Amino acid sequence: MKKLVLLVAVIASVSLFSCGGNETSKSGSDSTSASASQTEQVSTPSASATSVEATSVASKAEDAASKVASKVEEAVSKAASKAEEAAASKASK
């Protein structure tokens, strides 16, 4: 059960981080509406900068996954306690 909860949490955090948070391009307009005549120079980041960025993203994803996992576990425990209460009330009748 824990593996399933953690899998759901990881999938949720990956889906949230993969959308980019509705970021717009540097010019302030949507990236799909930028004209074809505009060009930007893009520099290739060094390996160490990419490594640091990947580590930062990974730690953010782990934090998000742990928060989601704790909330899911909390919800599951509440549901289980309500189910136990319902079973106990049926048994007492």
Buried (B, 14 or more C-beta within 10 A) or exposed (E): EEEEBBEBBBEBBEEBEEEEEEEEEEEEEEEEEBEEEEEEEEEEEEEEEEEEEEEEEEEEBEEBBEEBBEEBBEEEEEEEEEEEEEEEEEEEE
